[in-house]
């Protein structure tokens, strides 16, 4: 028989450990990361990461529906307490209007999918705030620095995406950088929750 005090201890233990799911979204690759945060010890643990490749088959509604199903499956499997998403960049001078519309459509669809699960809006963080929040030096990290930066903070070997032959994809366009950006979102969220950096979340 479990004593009442043990029930209280288990409730506190459950309450203090939270799961964060971070997303970096585009219409070609969606990187994500799952972290566990112990709010009592302020310890952050890497759980897993990965990416989704939205289908290019069908019309835009069919593509969105397929991607929504994939994201819903991730959310239901992870059961996060918090979800963070890298917000849209308001001005993208090198992108076409079509690209901006597609990015916005996928981003907001996933925001709504997260809303359906959380019953509230996921937290949206802009990329500059994220990079400032997780930098370890005064210099702002570049996109290519993010994998090793999150690996440093999480004390892990970064899970680079490899080819079928086991070789790391070195291109900046590799899915590894989308995964790393998803990790950066989750890490930034975790830093706010444990009070390492200042930030307001709901």
Number of C-alpha atoms within 10 A of each C-alpha: 3 6 7 9 9 10 11 11 11 12 11 12 14 11 12 14 17 18 20 25 30 30 32 27 27 21 22 15 19 23 23 28 25 22 23 21 21 19 17 12 10 16 14 22 18 20 13 14 20 21 20 20 14 20 16 13 9 10 8 14 9 13 16 20 14 16 21 19 12 14 21 16 12 16 17 10 9 15 15 20 13 21 25 28 27 23 19 19 12 8 8 11 8 8 10 10 11 9 14 19 13 15 18 18 16 22 22 14 16 21 22 17 19 24 14 13 17 16 10 12 17 23 19 17 17 14 18 12 13 18 21 16 21 21 17 13 8 7 9 14 16 9 13 15 13 23 21 17 20 24 17 13 16 17 13 12 11 18 16 19 18 14 9 7 6 8 10 14 14 14 10 11 11 15 23 26 23 27 30 30 29 28 32 31 35 30 30 24 29 29 20 15 19 17 12 13 15 11 13 9 13 7
